[in-house]
Amino acid sequence: MPDGFDQFVAARLDRLLRYATAMTCDRYLAQDIVQEVLLRAQRRWDRIGTMDAPYLYVQRMVTNEYLSWWRRRASRDIASPATTIAAHTPPVGDPAERHAERDAMRARIAQLPRKQRAALVLRYYEDRTDDEIASVLNCSAGTVRSHISRALKTLRTNDRIMEVL
């Protein structure tokens, strides 16, 4: 492996794994996706390594791999272990309450359509602008705003349903 690639992986692997885990809601799937992407990136590192922002390019590869995985397995339900996000976030507040809230939110996010989920993760986890998200998802900024708006509306509606139950 080229030294530049080794340095890139050493510096960015944890961040790529957290990003993929947030998007997939499944730590093991995230590891598979990141591994597949890094194998492809290594083969093309002579080109990727010379880019202005190789991390952004590899992150887009992760997003595309997730969206492709979702298309290939559209009928498959995503099972998410209870430790998926907890392993990557610092503890805050009452652990029981935190776990219950996280599990409920993860379940609601996991039910969102794949592009809405990807747009939410890019906006609120990666703090990206509409234009940056549009570039990653290969759509217009207006479509990004629509994805995020619909996802948030769905999550709010699910919150109201949960309050009634």
VMD Tcl script that builds the backbone (N, CA, C; Angstrom):
set m [mol new atoms 495]
animate dup $m
set s [atomselect $m all]
$s set {name element resname resid chain x y z} {
  {N N MET 1 A 0.839 -1.182 0.000}
  {CA C MET 1 A 0.000 0.000 0.000}
  {C C MET 1 A 0.883 1.244 0.000}
  {N N PRO 2 A 0.493 2.255 -0.721}
  {CA C PRO 2 A 1.260 3.493 -0.717}
  {C C PRO 2 A 1.227 4.138 0.667}
  {N N ASP 3 A 2.332 4.831 1.043}
  {CA C ASP 3 A 2.398 5.495 2.341}
  {C C ASP 3 A 1.280 6.509 2.512}
  {N N GLY 4 A 0.963 7.262 1.465}
  {CA C GLY 4 A -0.103 8.249 1.541}
  {C C GLY 4 A -1.439 7.618 1.875}
  {N N PHE 5 A -1.692 6.456 1.325}
  {CA C PHE 5 A -2.939 5.760 1.615}
  {C C PHE 5 A -2.957 5.288 3.066}
  {N N ASP 6 A -1.843 4.741 3.541}
  {CA C ASP 6 A -1.750 4.304 4.940}
  {C C ASP 6 A -2.026 5.470 5.888}
  {N N GLN 7 A -1.446 6.609 5.593}
  {CA C GLN 7 A -1.655 7.792 6.434}
  {C C GLN 7 A -3.108 8.240 6.381}
  {N N PHE 8 A -3.690 8.212 5.199}
  {CA C PHE 8 A -5.093 8.588 5.050}
  {C C PHE 8 A -5.981 7.685 5.896}
  {N N VAL 9 A -5.775 6.387 5.794}
  {CA C VAL 9 A -6.593 5.429 6.545}
  {C C VAL 9 A -6.391 5.625 8.046}
  {N N ALA 10 A -5.150 5.797 8.476}
  {CA C ALA 10 A -4.879 5.993 9.905}
  {C C ALA 10 A -5.582 7.240 10.439}
  {N N ALA 11 A -5.622 8.287 9.633}
  {CA C ALA 11 A -6.213 9.547 10.072}
  {C C ALA 11 A -7.730 9.581 9.941}
  {N N ARG 12 A -8.292 8.864 8.985}
  {CA C ARG 12 A -9.714 9.034 8.659}
  {C C ARG 12 A -10.604 7.817 8.882}
  {N N LEU 13 A -10.046 6.682 9.221}
  {CA C LEU 13 A -10.851 5.463 9.339}
  {C C LEU 13 A -11.967 5.606 10.364}
  {N N ASP 14 A -11.657 6.110 11.556}
  {CA C ASP 14 A -12.689 6.238 12.587}
  {C C ASP 14 A -13.825 7.145 12.130}
  {N N ARG 15 A -13.473 8.244 11.488}
  {CA C ARG 15 A -14.502 9.180 11.019}
  {C C ARG 15 A -15.368 8.538 9.930}
  {N N LEU 16 A -14.744 7.812 9.021}
  {CA C LEU 16 A -15.512 7.118 7.981}
  {C C LEU 16 A -16.438 6.074 8.594}
  {N N LEU 17 A -15.961 5.352 9.594}
  {CA C LEU 17 A -16.799 4.344 10.251}
  {C C LEU 17 A -17.969 4.990 10.987}
  {N N ARG 18 A -17.735 6.093 11.682}
  {CA C ARG 18 A -18.836 6.784 12.373}
  {C C ARG 18 A -19.860 7.291 11.367}
  {N N TYR 19 A -19.376 7.844 10.263}
  {CA C TYR 19 A -20.275 8.343 9.219}
  {C C TYR 19 A -21.116 7.205 8.643}
  {N N ALA 20 A -20.479 6.107 8.289}
  {CA C ALA 20 A -21.199 4.966 7.717}
  {C C ALA 20 A -22.160 4.362 8.732}
  {N N THR 21 A -21.767 4.316 10.002}
  {CA C THR 21 A -22.646 3.777 11.036}
  {C C THR 21 A -23.871 4.659 11.209}
  {N N ALA 22 A -23.683 5.962 11.193}
  {CA C ALA 22 A -24.820 6.874 11.309}
  {C C ALA 22 A -25.771 6.709 10.131}
  {N N MET 23 A -25.230 6.466 8.960}
  {CA C MET 23 A -26.066 6.326 7.777}
  {C C MET 23 A -26.790 4.978 7.735}
  {N N THR 24 A -26.107 3.914 8.109}
  {CA C THR 24 A -26.689 2.575 7.980}
  {C C THR 24 A -27.467 2.131 9.204}
  {N N CYS 25 A -27.184 2.736 10.353}
  {CA C CYS 25 A -27.750 2.302 11.640}
  {C C CYS 25 A -27.356 0.864 11.959}
  {N N ASP 26 A -26.233 0.429 11.448}
  {CA C ASP 26 A -25.761 -0.940 11.668}
  {C C ASP 26 A -24.231 -0.933 11.600}
  {N N ARG 27 A -23.587 -1.137 12.748}
  {CA C ARG 27 A -22.126 -1.059 12.812}
  {C C ARG 27 A -21.458 -2.049 11.871}
  {N N TYR 28 A -21.991 -3.259 11.787}
  {CA C TYR 28 A -21.348 -4.297 10.984}
  {C C TYR 28 A -21.491 -4.023 9.489}
  {N N LEU 29 A -22.647 -3.552 9.082}
  {CA C LEU 29 A -22.822 -3.152 7.688}
  {C C LEU 29 A -21.897 -1.977 7.370}
  {N N ALA 30 A -21.791 -1.035 8.294}
  {CA C ALA 30 A -20.907 0.117 8.090}
  {C C ALA 30 A -19.463 -0.340 7.898}
  {N N GLN 31 A -19.021 -1.297 8.695}
  {CA C GLN 31 A -17.663 -1.817 8.548}
  {C C GLN 31 A -17.469 -2.467 7.181}
  {N N ASP 32 A -18.462 -3.233 6.736}
  {CA C ASP 32 A -18.377 -3.869 5.419}
  {C C ASP 32 A -18.290 -2.829 4.309}
  {N N ILE 33 A -19.129 -1.805 4.403}
  {CA C ILE 33 A -19.152 -0.768 3.372}
  {C C ILE 33 A -17.824 -0.011 3.339}
  {N N VAL 34 A -17.331 0.387 4.498}
  {CA C VAL 34 A -16.066 1.127 4.548}
  {C C VAL 34 A -14.921 0.254 4.042}
  {N N GLN 35 A -14.925 -1.014 4.409}
  {CA C GLN 35 A -13.873 -1.915 3.928}
  {C C GLN 35 A -13.898 -2.016 2.405}
  {N N GLU 36 A -15.071 -2.195 1.842}
  {CA C GLU 36 A -15.198 -2.299 0.385}
  {C C GLU 36 A -14.723 -1.014 -0.291}
  {N N VAL 37 A -15.120 0.118 0.258}
  {CA C VAL 37 A -14.736 1.408 -0.316}
  {C C VAL 37 A -13.226 1.619 -0.220}
  {N N LEU 38 A -12.634 1.287 0.917}
  {CA C LEU 38 A -11.192 1.484 1.065}
  {C C LEU 38 A -10.398 0.574 0.137}
  {N N LEU 39 A -10.897 -0.623 -0.116}
  {CA C LEU 39 A -10.227 -1.496 -1.087}
  {C C LEU 39 A -10.237 -0.865 -2.479}
  {N N ARG 40 A -11.389 -0.310 -2.869}
  {CA C ARG 40 A -11.469 0.352 -4.175}
  {C C ARG 40 A -10.614 1.618 -4.201}
  {N N ALA 41 A -10.627 2.373 -3.100}
  {CA C ALA 41 A -9.841 3.612 -3.033}
  {C C ALA 41 A -8.344 3.312 -3.104}
  {N N GLN 42 A -7.923 2.225 -2.487}
  {CA C GLN 42 A -6.502 1.861 -2.519}
  {C C GLN 42 A -6.044 1.607 -3.951}
  {N N ARG 43 A -6.871 0.919 -4.726}
  {CA C ARG 43 A -6.513 0.629 -6.117}
  {C C ARG 43 A -6.406 1.904 -6.950}
  {N N ARG 44 A -7.136 2.939 -6.564}
  {CA C ARG 44 A -7.146 4.201 -7.317}
  {C C ARG 44 A -6.429 5.326 -6.576}
  {N N TRP 45 A -5.649 4.994 -5.553}
  {CA C TRP 45 A -5.076 6.030 -4.694}
  {C C TRP 45 A -4.151 6.984 -5.444}
  {N N ASP 46 A -3.503 6.532 -6.498}
  {CA C ASP 46 A -2.641 7.439 -7.257}
  {C C ASP 46 A -3.437 8.618 -7.803}
  {N N ARG 47 A -4.709 8.430 -8.117}
  {CA C ARG 47 A -5.568 9.515 -8.598}
  {C C ARG 47 A -6.273 10.211 -7.431}
  {N N ILE 48 A -6.831 9.432 -6.504}
  {CA C ILE 48 A -7.582 10.005 -5.385}
  {C C ILE 48 A -6.666 10.820 -4.473}
  {N N GLY 49 A -5.474 10.312 -4.209}
  {CA C GLY 49 A -4.547 10.983 -3.302}
  {C C GLY 49 A -4.095 12.346 -3.773}
  {N N THR 50 A -4.193 12.622 -5.071}
  {CA C THR 50 A -3.770 13.922 -5.597}
  {C C THR 50 A -4.908 14.940 -5.641}
  {N N MET 51 A -6.100 14.534 -5.261}
  {CA C MET 51 A -7.242 15.453 -5.271}
  {C C MET 51 A -7.105 16.478 -4.152}
  {N N ASP 52 A -7.833 17.599 -4.292}
  {CA C ASP 52 A -7.817 18.636 -3.261}
  {C C ASP 52 A -8.396 18.127 -1.944}
  {N N ALA 53 A -9.423 17.289 -2.013}
  {CA C ALA 53 A -10.099 16.795 -0.809}
  {C C ALA 53 A -10.360 15.294 -0.944}
  {N N PRO 54 A -9.341 14.473 -0.768}
  {CA C PRO 54 A -9.545 13.032 -0.927}
  {C C PRO 54 A -10.560 12.459 0.063}
  {N N TYR 55 A -10.634 13.026 1.279}
  {CA C TYR 55 A -11.613 12.517 2.251}
  {C C TYR 55 A -13.031 12.679 1.726}
  {N N LEU 56 A -13.338 13.829 1.148}
  {CA C LEU 56 A -14.689 14.056 0.630}
  {C C LEU 56 A -15.011 13.082 -0.498}
  {N N TYR 57 A -14.023 12.784 -1.317}
  {CA C TYR 57 A -14.233 11.831 -2.402}
  {C C TYR 57 A -14.506 10.442 -1.838}
  {N N VAL 58 A -13.711 10.018 -0.870}
  {CA C VAL 58 A -13.902 8.688 -0.273}
  {C C VAL 58 A -15.228 8.651 0.484}
  {N N GLN 59 A -15.589 9.746 1.131}
  {CA C GLN 59 A -16.875 9.788 1.828}
  {C C GLN 59 A -18.028 9.635 0.836}
  {N N ARG 60 A -17.886 10.250 -0.315}
  {CA C ARG 60 A -18.925 10.082 -1.332}
  {C C ARG 60 A -18.969 8.629 -1.806}
  {N N MET 61 A -17.806 8.000 -1.900}
  {CA C MET 61 A -17.776 6.579 -2.260}
  {C C MET 61 A -18.541 5.754 -1.221}
  {N N VAL 62 A -18.395 6.101 0.054}
  {CA C VAL 62 A -19.125 5.403 1.128}
  {C C VAL 62 A -20.624 5.607 0.945}
  {N N THR 63 A -21.028 6.839 0.682}
  {CA C THR 63 A -22.451 7.128 0.466}
  {C C THR 63 A -22.981 6.337 -0.721}
  {N N ASN 64 A -22.254 6.355 -1.824}
  {CA C ASN 64 A -22.700 5.631 -3.016}
  {C C ASN 64 A -22.766 4.131 -2.768}
  {N N GLU 65 A -21.806 3.597 -2.036}
  {CA C GLU 65 A -21.814 2.163 -1.729}
  {C C GLU 65 A -23.023 1.813 -0.871}
  {N N TYR 66 A -23.345 2.675 0.095}
  {CA C TYR 66 A -24.534 2.441 0.921}
  {C C TYR 66 A -25.800 2.479 0.069}
  {N N LEU 67 A -25.918 3.481 -0.796}
  {CA C LEU 67 A -27.112 3.575 -1.645}
  {C C LEU 67 A -27.200 2.377 -2.586}
  {N N SER 68 A -26.082 1.914 -3.096}
  {CA C SER 68 A -26.075 0.728 -3.964}
  {C C SER 68 A -26.450 -0.514 -3.174}
  {N N TRP 69 A -25.919 -0.634 -1.960}
  {CA C TRP 69 A -26.277 -1.771 -1.105}
  {C C TRP 69 A -27.777 -1.787 -0.866}
  {N N TRP 70 A -28.328 -0.616 -0.601}
  {CA C TRP 70 A -29.761 -0.518 -0.326}
  {C C TRP 70 A -30.567 -0.950 -1.549}
  {N N ARG 71 A -30.145 -0.539 -2.722}
  {CA C ARG 71 A -30.853 -0.938 -3.946}
  {C C ARG 71 A -30.778 -2.444 -4.147}
  {N N ARG 72 A -29.606 -3.027 -3.909}
  {CA C ARG 72 A -29.442 -4.469 -4.107}
  {C C ARG 72 A -30.257 -5.277 -3.110}
  {N N ARG 73 A -30.469 -4.729 -1.958}
  {CA C ARG 73 A -31.166 -5.469 -0.899}
  {C C ARG 73 A -32.420 -4.729 -0.439}
  {N N ALA 74 A -33.155 -4.175 -1.379}
  {CA C ALA 74 A -34.312 -3.342 -1.056}
  {C C ALA 74 A -35.366 -4.076 -0.242}
  {N N SER 75 A -35.503 -5.348 -0.441}
  {CA C SER 75 A -36.542 -6.079 0.277}
  {C C SER 75 A -36.088 -6.562 1.654}
  {N N ARG 76 A -34.825 -6.371 1.961}
  {CA C ARG 76 A -34.273 -6.857 3.224}
  {C C ARG 76 A -34.427 -5.809 4.324}
  {N N ASP 77 A -34.903 -6.214 5.469}
  {CA C ASP 77 A -35.058 -5.326 6.613}
  {C C ASP 77 A -33.699 -5.122 7.268}
  {N N ILE 78 A -33.442 -3.925 7.738}
  {CA C ILE 78 A -32.168 -3.636 8.383}
  {C C ILE 78 A -32.316 -3.872 9.876}
  {N N ALA 79 A -31.596 -4.852 10.386}
  {CA C ALA 79 A -31.574 -5.091 11.824}
  {C C ALA 79 A -30.433 -4.277 12.414}
  {N N SER 80 A -30.696 -3.634 13.519}
  {CA C SER 80 A -29.688 -2.773 14.117}
  {C C SER 80 A -29.422 -3.185 15.555}
  {N N PRO 81 A -28.195 -3.587 15.861}
  {CA C PRO 81 A -27.892 -3.963 17.233}
  {C C PRO 81 A -27.988 -2.761 18.163}
  {N N ALA 82 A -28.266 -3.005 19.426}
  {CA C ALA 82 A -28.463 -1.928 20.394}
  {C C ALA 82 A -27.220 -1.083 20.602}
  {N N THR 83 A -26.059 -1.598 20.270}
  {CA C THR 83 A -24.815 -0.867 20.529}
  {C C THR 83 A -24.308 -0.071 19.340}
  {N N THR 84 A -25.046 -0.010 18.254}
  {CA C THR 84 A -24.555 0.606 17.026}
  {C C THR 84 A -24.041 2.024 17.224}
  {N N ILE 85 A -24.899 2.917 17.635}
  {CA C ILE 85 A -24.489 4.312 17.750}
  {C C ILE 85 A -23.830 4.570 19.100}
  {N N ALA 86 A -24.219 3.843 20.143}
  {CA C ALA 86 A -23.668 4.061 21.479}
  {C C ALA 86 A -22.154 3.906 21.500}
  {N N ALA 87 A -21.632 3.018 20.683}
  {CA C ALA 87 A -20.193 2.786 20.667}
  {C C ALA 87 A -19.431 3.981 20.109}
  {N N HIS 88 A -20.119 4.893 19.438}
  {CA C HIS 88 A -19.448 6.010 18.778}
  {C C HIS 88 A -19.854 7.368 19.328}
  {N N THR 89 A -20.622 7.411 20.432}
  {CA C THR 89 A -21.047 8.685 20.984}
  {C C THR 89 A -20.715 8.757 22.468}
  {N N PRO 90 A -20.397 9.951 22.968}
  {CA C PRO 90 A -20.089 10.084 24.389}
  {C C PRO 90 A -21.358 9.994 25.239}
  {N N PRO 91 A -21.266 9.460 26.459}
  {CA C PRO 91 A -22.443 9.343 27.315}
  {C C PRO 91 A -22.907 10.701 27.829}
  {N N VAL 92 A -24.223 10.882 27.920}
  {CA C VAL 92 A -24.821 12.102 28.433}
  {C C VAL 92 A -26.091 11.725 29.177}
  {N N GLY 93 A -26.303 12.286 30.384}
  {CA C GLY 93 A -27.548 12.085 31.109}
  {C C GLY 93 A -27.744 10.671 31.628}
  {N N ASP 94 A -28.995 10.364 31.973}
  {CA C ASP 94 A -29.379 9.063 32.501}
  {C C ASP 94 A -29.206 7.992 31.430}
  {N N PRO 95 A -28.407 6.959 31.697}
  {CA C PRO 95 A -28.153 5.937 30.672}
  {C C PRO 95 A -29.415 5.239 30.170}
  {N N ALA 96 A -30.337 4.909 31.058}
  {CA C ALA 96 A -31.554 4.207 30.627}
  {C C ALA 96 A -32.385 5.085 29.700}
  {N N GLU 97 A -32.523 6.336 30.080}
  {CA C GLU 97 A -33.296 7.263 29.247}
  {C C GLU 97 A -32.595 7.499 27.915}
  {N N ARG 98 A -31.280 7.667 27.977}
  {CA C ARG 98 A -30.500 7.888 26.757}
  {C C ARG 98 A -30.636 6.706 25.801}
  {N N HIS 99 A -30.557 5.489 26.336}
  {CA C HIS 99 A -30.683 4.293 25.494}
  {C C HIS 99 A -32.070 4.202 24.868}
  {N N ALA 100 A -33.090 4.476 25.653}
  {CA C ALA 100 A -34.457 4.397 25.137}
  {C C ALA 100 A -34.683 5.420 24.028}
  {N N GLU 101 A -34.215 6.648 24.250}
  {CA C GLU 101 A -34.383 7.689 23.232}
  {C C GLU 101 A -33.597 7.359 21.968}
  {N N ARG 102 A -32.364 6.897 22.147}
  {CA C ARG 102 A -31.529 6.555 20.990}
  {C C ARG 102 A -32.143 5.412 20.196}
  {N N ASP 103 A -32.613 4.383 20.895}
  {CA C ASP 103 A -33.212 3.242 20.211}
  {C C ASP 103 A -34.467 3.643 19.443}
  {N N ALA 104 A -35.285 4.489 20.069}
  {CA C ALA 104 A -36.506 4.942 19.399}
  {C C ALA 104 A -36.170 5.779 18.165}
  {N N MET 105 A -35.186 6.673 18.293}
  {CA C MET 105 A -34.808 7.507 17.148}
  {C C MET 105 A -34.177 6.659 16.055}
  {N N ARG 106 A -33.337 5.718 16.428}
  {CA C ARG 106 A -32.701 4.853 15.430}
  {C C ARG 106 A -33.764 4.064 14.658}
  {N N ALA 107 A -34.761 3.569 15.364}
  {CA C ALA 107 A -35.826 2.808 14.704}
  {C C ALA 107 A -36.583 3.689 13.717}
  {N N ARG 108 A -36.846 4.938 14.105}
  {CA C ARG 108 A -37.564 5.836 13.190}
  {C C ARG 108 A -36.697 6.206 11.989}
  {N N ILE 109 A -35.427 6.478 12.222}
  {CA C ILE 109 A -34.522 6.831 11.121}
  {C C ILE 109 A -34.340 5.649 10.174}
  {N N ALA 110 A -34.262 4.445 10.720}
  {CA C ALA 110 A -34.058 3.251 9.888}
  {C C ALA 110 A -35.221 3.016 8.932}
  {N N GLN 111 A -36.393 3.563 9.239}
  {CA C GLN 111 A -37.559 3.380 8.375}
  {C C GLN 111 A -37.640 4.414 7.254}
  {N N LEU 112 A -36.808 5.427 7.309}
  {CA C LEU 112 A -36.826 6.452 6.261}
  {C C LEU 112 A -36.306 5.877 4.946}
  {N N PRO 113 A -36.778 6.409 3.819}
  {CA C PRO 113 A -36.189 6.022 2.530}
  {C C PRO 113 A -34.697 6.355 2.524}
  {N N ARG 114 A -33.931 5.592 1.774}
  {CA C ARG 114 A -32.473 5.672 1.821}
  {C C ARG 114 A -31.922 7.057 1.519}
  {N N LYS 115 A -32.468 7.756 0.535}
  {CA C LYS 115 A -31.932 9.080 0.193}
  {C C LYS 115 A -32.269 10.104 1.277}
  {N N GLN 116 A -33.452 9.983 1.881}
  {CA C GLN 116 A -33.798 10.880 2.981}
  {C C GLN 116 A -32.864 10.642 4.164}
  {N N ARG 117 A -32.595 9.381 4.434}
  {CA C ARG 117 A -31.691 9.055 5.539}
  {C C ARG 117 A -30.291 9.601 5.251}
  {N N ALA 118 A -29.817 9.403 4.032}
  {CA C ALA 118 A -28.488 9.898 3.668}
  {C C ALA 118 A -28.426 11.420 3.787}
  {N N ALA 119 A -29.462 12.109 3.326}
  {CA C ALA 119 A -29.489 13.570 3.411}
  {C C ALA 119 A -29.471 14.033 4.872}
  {N N LEU 120 A -30.231 13.365 5.741}
  {CA C LEU 120 A -30.235 13.720 7.164}
  {C C LEU 120 A -28.861 13.525 7.799}
  {N N VAL 121 A -28.235 12.407 7.500}
  {CA C VAL 121 A -26.917 12.130 8.076}
  {C C VAL 121 A -25.907 13.171 7.600}
  {N N LEU 122 A -25.942 13.481 6.316}
  {CA C LEU 122 A -25.008 14.475 5.794}
  {C C LEU 122 A -25.265 15.855 6.402}
  {N N ARG 123 A -26.510 16.220 6.613}
  {CA C ARG 123 A -26.830 17.537 7.168}
  {C C ARG 123 A -26.507 17.610 8.654}
  {N N TYR 124 A -27.029 16.667 9.439}
  {CA C TYR 124 A -26.952 16.803 10.890}
  {C C TYR 124 A -25.774 16.070 11.524}
  {N N TYR 125 A -25.213 15.105 10.849}
  {CA C TYR 125 A -24.053 14.407 11.396}
  {C C TYR 125 A -22.760 14.993 10.833}
  {N N GLU 126 A -22.761 15.273 9.538}
  {CA C GLU 126 A -21.566 15.813 8.882}
  {C C GLU 126 A -21.609 17.331 8.739}
  {N N ASP 127 A -22.755 17.959 9.067}
  {CA C ASP 127 A -22.900 19.413 9.018}
  {C C ASP 127 A -22.584 19.975 7.632}
  {N N ARG 128 A -23.133 19.345 6.609}
  {CA C ARG 128 A -22.903 19.758 5.220}
  {C C ARG 128 A -23.972 20.747 4.761}
  {N N THR 129 A -23.625 21.563 3.774}
  {CA C THR 129 A -24.572 22.496 3.164}
  {C C THR 129 A -25.424 21.751 2.132}
  {N N ASP 130 A -26.487 22.406 1.684}
  {CA C ASP 130 A -27.349 21.798 0.664}
  {C C ASP 130 A -26.561 21.462 -0.596}
  {N N ASP 131 A -25.698 22.380 -1.022}
  {CA C ASP 131 A -24.921 22.148 -2.242}
  {C C ASP 131 A -23.955 20.975 -2.089}
  {N N GLU 132 A -23.333 20.866 -0.920}
  {CA C GLU 132 A -22.419 19.742 -0.689}
  {C C GLU 132 A -23.171 18.415 -0.674}
  {N N ILE 133 A -24.337 18.415 -0.035}
  {CA C ILE 133 A -25.151 17.194 0.006}
  {C C ILE 133 A -25.615 16.836 -1.396}
  {N N ALA 134 A -26.017 17.846 -2.164}
  {CA C ALA 134 A -26.458 17.610 -3.540}
  {C C ALA 134 A -25.347 16.972 -4.357}
  {N N SER 135 A -24.137 17.422 -4.148}
  {CA C SER 135 A -23.001 16.851 -4.861}
  {C C SER 135 A -22.798 15.385 -4.487}
  {N N VAL 136 A -22.913 15.069 -3.206}
  {CA C VAL 136 A -22.727 13.688 -2.751}
  {C C VAL 136 A -23.849 12.787 -3.258}
  {N N LEU 137 A -25.097 13.277 -3.194}
  {CA C LEU 137 A -26.247 12.456 -3.586}
  {C C LEU 137 A -26.560 12.546 -5.076}
  {N N ASN 138 A -25.810 13.386 -5.791}
  {CA C ASN 138 A -26.001 13.542 -7.231}
  {C C ASN 138 A -27.426 13.994 -7.565}
  {N N CYS 139 A -27.844 15.083 -6.913}
  {CA C CYS 139 A -29.165 15.655 -7.163}
  {C C CYS 139 A -29.055 17.167 -6.975}
  {N N SER 140 A -30.162 17.876 -7.127}
  {CA C SER 140 A -30.133 19.329 -6.970}
  {C C SER 140 A -30.267 19.708 -5.491}
  {N N ALA 141 A -29.897 20.950 -5.184}
  {CA C ALA 141 A -30.022 21.441 -3.808}
  {C C ALA 141 A -31.490 21.471 -3.384}
  {N N GLY 142 A -32.379 21.757 -4.311}
  {CA C GLY 142 A -33.811 21.740 -4.008}
  {C C GLY 142 A -34.292 20.348 -3.620}
  {N N THR 143 A -33.779 19.342 -4.296}
  {CA C THR 143 A -34.130 17.963 -3.962}
  {C C THR 143 A -33.602 17.602 -2.581}
  {N N VAL 144 A -32.424 18.094 -2.247}
  {CA C VAL 144 A -31.864 17.859 -0.907}
  {C C VAL 144 A -32.789 18.452 0.147}
  {N N ARG 145 A -33.208 19.702 -0.059}
  {CA C ARG 145 A -34.110 20.338 0.903}
  {C C ARG 145 A -35.410 19.555 1.014}
  {N N SER 146 A -35.895 19.041 -0.103}
  {CA C SER 146 A -37.109 18.227 -0.093}
  {C C SER 146 A -36.905 16.935 0.693}
  {N N HIS 147 A -35.781 16.248 0.465}
  {CA C HIS 147 A -35.481 15.015 1.206}
  {C C HIS 147 A -35.450 15.282 2.708}
  {N N ILE 148 A -34.768 16.349 3.098}
  {CA C ILE 148 A -34.626 16.659 4.525}
  {C C ILE 148 A -35.971 17.058 5.119}
  {N N SER 149 A -36.715 17.872 4.401}
  {CA C SER 149 A -38.024 18.299 4.886}
  {C C SER 149 A -38.961 17.106 5.078}
  {N N ARG 150 A -38.997 16.229 4.105}
  {CA C ARG 150 A -39.866 15.051 4.205}
  {C C ARG 150 A -39.419 14.118 5.325}
  {N N ALA 151 A -38.120 13.955 5.472}
  {CA C ALA 151 A -37.609 13.089 6.541}
  {C C ALA 151 A -37.975 13.654 7.909}
  {N N LEU 152 A -37.783 14.956 8.090}
  {CA C LEU 152 A -38.116 15.571 9.377}
  {C C LEU 152 A -39.614 15.510 9.648}
  {N N LYS 153 A -40.411 15.707 8.603}
  {CA C LYS 153 A -41.864 15.610 8.768}
  {C C LYS 153 A -42.250 14.196 9.199}
  {N N THR 154 A -41.646 13.198 8.575}
  {CA C THR 154 A -41.922 11.807 8.947}
  {C C THR 154 A -41.516 11.547 10.391}
  {N N LEU 155 A -40.351 12.037 10.788}
  {CA C LEU 155 A -39.894 11.832 12.166}
  {C C LEU 155 A -40.801 12.540 13.165}
  {N N ARG 156 A -41.244 13.761 12.829}
  {CA C ARG 156 A -42.165 14.478 13.722}
  {C C ARG 156 A -43.494 13.750 13.820}
  {N N THR 157 A -44.003 13.258 12.691}
  {CA C THR 157 A -45.264 12.511 12.690}
  {C C THR 157 A -45.132 11.262 13.547}
  {N N ASN 158 A -44.018 10.559 13.416}
  {CA C ASN 158 A -43.788 9.366 14.231}
  {C C ASN 158 A -43.709 9.720 15.712}
  {N N ASP 159 A -43.144 10.894 16.044}
  {CA C ASP 159 A -43.098 11.331 17.443}
  {C C ASP 159 A -44.508 11.523 17.987}
  {N N ARG 160 A -45.374 12.136 17.191}
  {CA C ARG 160 A -46.759 12.352 17.638}
  {C C ARG 160 A -47.485 11.028 17.821}
  {N N ILE 161 A -47.257 10.095 16.921}
  {CA C ILE 161 A -47.889 8.778 17.036}
  {C C ILE 161 A -47.416 8.090 18.314}
  {N N MET 162 A -46.120 8.182 18.610}
  {CA C MET 162 A -45.575 7.549 19.815}
  {C C MET 162 A -46.160 8.179 21.078}
  {N N GLU 163 A -46.413 9.503 21.065}
  {CA C GLU 163 A -47.005 10.167 22.226}
  {C C GLU 163 A -48.415 9.667 22.481}
  {N N VAL 164 A -49.177 9.405 21.420}
  {CA C VAL 164 A -50.549 8.918 21.555}
  {C C VAL 164 A -50.557 7.501 22.122}
  {N N LEU 165 A -49.604 6.677 21.680}
  {CA C LEU 165 A -49.541 5.296 22.161}
  {C C LEU 165 A -49.084 5.298 23.596}
}
mol reanalyze $m
mol bondsrecalc $m
mol representation Tube
mol addrep $m
